[in-house]
């Protein structure tokens, strides 16, 4: 026969005691807290992707001399061959910006090259007396590339 205090013995109407399971706390593995460097890297990658999208599309359009590129070349007074060269330079800039995430000096050179192309675009638009609506994309892209360079070397 089991002792009266045993929780499994219910035959004698005695007080049954139970043991509550003990609570065990397990600390979550240390998760890295975001640092300013992490945020800056996310910004740099985001800007590089945006630059690649914009200049990649424009570079392909120009390098392949698609009908819209031919029309733009005629509007600005450039030959189709010159527009193709601009497209190739844009695509080279895209490759440099993408590789610049791993090799920052290359990204810096590519960004500087894109800024020079954009400065040329602004000069052409101003010389042609184009309205602000045609000038704005070049300025916005220049700000985008300058932001990428600032984030890359911060």
Backbone torsions as a table, in degrees:
resi	resn	phi	psi	omega
1	UNK	NA	146.4	-176.7
2	UNK	-89.3	154.2	178.5
3	UNK	-65.0	156.8	-174.6
4	UNK	-64.7	-28.5	-177.5
5	UNK	-82.2	-2.3	-176.9
6	UNK	-71.1	128.3	-177.2
7	UNK	-65.4	-19.5	-179.7
8	UNK	-86.9	-9.8	-178.6
9	UNK	-93.2	103.0	-179.4
10	UNK	-105.6	10.4	-173.7
11	UNK	-77.8	-23.2	-173.2
12	UNK	-112.0	22.3	179.2
13	UNK	52.0	26.5	177.6
14	UNK	-79.9	163.5	179.4
15	UNK	-65.7	124.5	-179.5
16	UNK	-93.3	126.2	177.7
17	UNK	-103.5	141.2	176.8
18	UNK	-123.6	160.0	-178.4
19	UNK	-110.5	119.7	178.3
20	UNK	-74.1	140.8	178.9
21	UNK	-65.2	140.6	179.4
22	UNK	-75.1	146.2	-179.3
23	UNK	-90.2	125.5	179.7
24	UNK	-111.5	125.9	177.2
25	UNK	-102.3	135.8	179.0
26	UNK	-118.4	123.1	177.9
27	UNK	-71.0	137.5	175.9
28	UNK	-66.2	148.9	178.1
29	UNK	-58.9	149.0	-178.6
30	UNK	-60.4	119.7	175.7
31	UNK	-98.6	137.5	-178.1
32	UNK	-66.2	134.9	176.7
33	UNK	-82.4	139.4	-179.3
34	UNK	-60.7	136.3	178.4
35	UNK	-113.0	163.6	176.2
36	UNK	-56.4	-32.6	178.5
37	UNK	-62.4	-42.1	179.1
38	UNK	-60.5	-44.9	-179.7
39	UNK	-64.6	-38.6	179.8
40	UNK	-67.5	-38.2	178.4
41	UNK	-66.4	-40.1	177.3
42	UNK	-62.7	-42.9	178.0
43	UNK	-62.5	-45.0	-179.1
44	UNK	-61.9	-44.1	179.9
45	UNK	-65.3	-41.8	179.5
46	UNK	-62.6	-44.8	178.7
47	UNK	-64.7	-39.8	178.8
48	UNK	-62.8	-39.9	178.8
49	UNK	-65.8	-41.6	179.3
50	UNK	-65.3	-42.5	177.2
51	UNK	-62.8	-43.5	179.9
52	UNK	-62.2	-39.3	-180.0
53	UNK	-66.2	-49.5	-177.1
54	UNK	-66.2	-54.4	-175.5
55	UNK	-75.4	-25.9	175.2
56	UNK	-65.1	-46.3	178.8
57	UNK	-64.3	-45.9	-180.0
58	UNK	-65.5	-39.9	-179.9
59	UNK	-64.8	-41.8	177.9
60	UNK	-65.3	-44.1	178.3
61	UNK	-56.1	-47.4	-177.6
62	UNK	-74.7	-43.7	-176.4
63	UNK	-65.2	-34.1	179.2
64	UNK	-87.4	-3.6	-179.1
65	UNK	51.8	49.4	176.9
66	UNK	-65.6	161.6	-174.3
67	UNK	-51.9	-40.3	178.7
68	UNK	-63.4	-38.1	178.5
69	UNK	-66.9	-38.5	178.0
70	UNK	-63.6	-40.8	178.4
71	UNK	-64.4	-44.0	179.3
72	UNK	-66.1	-37.4	178.2
73	UNK	-62.4	-43.1	180.0
74	UNK	-66.0	-39.1	179.8
75	UNK	-63.3	-37.7	-175.2
76	UNK	-92.2	-6.7	178.5
77	UNK	87.0	16.7	178.1
78	UNK	-97.6	154.9	172.1
79	UNK	-79.2	161.5	177.8
80	UNK	-63.7	-37.0	178.8
81	UNK	-63.0	-39.8	177.9
82	UNK	-65.0	-39.1	178.6
83	UNK	-66.7	-35.0	176.0
84	UNK	-63.3	-42.6	177.9
85	UNK	-63.2	-39.4	176.6
86	UNK	-61.8	-41.1	177.8
87	UNK	-61.6	-41.2	178.2
88	UNK	-64.7	-41.5	177.4
89	UNK	-64.0	-37.7	177.0
90	UNK	-63.6	-43.6	179.6
91	UNK	-66.6	-36.4	175.3
92	UNK	-63.9	-39.3	176.6
93	UNK	-62.4	-40.2	177.4
94	UNK	-61.4	-46.1	179.6
95	UNK	-62.5	-41.9	179.9
96	UNK	-66.4	-39.8	178.4
97	UNK	-65.4	-41.4	178.9
98	UNK	-65.0	-45.7	178.8
99	UNK	-71.3	-21.1	179.5
100	UNK	-64.3	-17.7	176.0
101	UNK	-67.2	-30.5	177.0
102	UNK	-97.0	-30.8	-179.1
103	UNK	-125.1	83.5	-174.8
104	UNK	-52.4	-37.4	177.9
105	UNK	-60.6	-37.5	177.7
106	UNK	-66.1	-41.2	176.9
107	UNK	-62.6	-37.1	177.5
108	UNK	-65.2	-43.4	178.1
109	UNK	-65.2	-41.7	179.2
110	UNK	-64.7	-42.9	177.8
111	UNK	-62.5	-40.3	177.8
112	UNK	-63.9	-40.3	177.6
113	UNK	-63.1	-41.7	177.7
114	UNK	-65.4	-38.0	177.1
115	UNK	-62.8	-38.5	177.1
116	UNK	-64.5	-42.0	176.3
117	UNK	-60.6	-42.1	-179.1
118	UNK	-68.4	-36.6	176.4
119	UNK	-63.0	-40.9	176.0
120	UNK	-62.3	-39.7	178.4
121	UNK	-63.3	-42.4	179.1
122	UNK	-62.4	-44.0	179.8
123	UNK	-61.5	-44.2	-179.9
124	UNK	-62.5	-44.3	179.8
125	UNK	-63.8	-40.3	179.0
126	UNK	-67.2	-41.7	179.1
127	UNK	-63.4	-35.2	-179.5
128	UNK	-81.4	-5.4	-178.9
129	UNK	68.7	29.8	-179.0
130	UNK	-67.2	151.0	177.0
131	UNK	-70.2	165.6	-178.2
132	UNK	-57.4	-32.6	-179.3
133	UNK	-59.9	-31.8	177.8
134	UNK	-86.0	-21.7	-179.1
135	UNK	-85.9	-32.1	-173.6
136	UNK	-56.5	-44.2	-179.4
137	UNK	-57.6	-38.8	179.3
138	UNK	-65.8	-39.4	-179.6
139	UNK	-69.1	-43.1	179.0
140	UNK	-62.6	-42.9	178.6
141	UNK	-65.5	-35.3	177.4
142	UNK	-64.7	-40.8	177.3
143	UNK	-64.8	-39.5	178.4
144	UNK	-62.0	-46.8	-179.5
145	UNK	-67.5	-40.3	178.1
146	UNK	-63.6	-37.4	177.3
147	UNK	-65.4	-40.7	176.1
148	UNK	-59.2	-46.4	-180.0
149	UNK	-63.2	-40.9	178.5
150	UNK	-63.5	-42.2	179.9
151	UNK	-70.8	-36.2	-179.2
152	UNK	-63.8	-38.5	-175.1
153	UNK	-105.8	11.0	178.7
154	UNK	-73.1	NA	NA
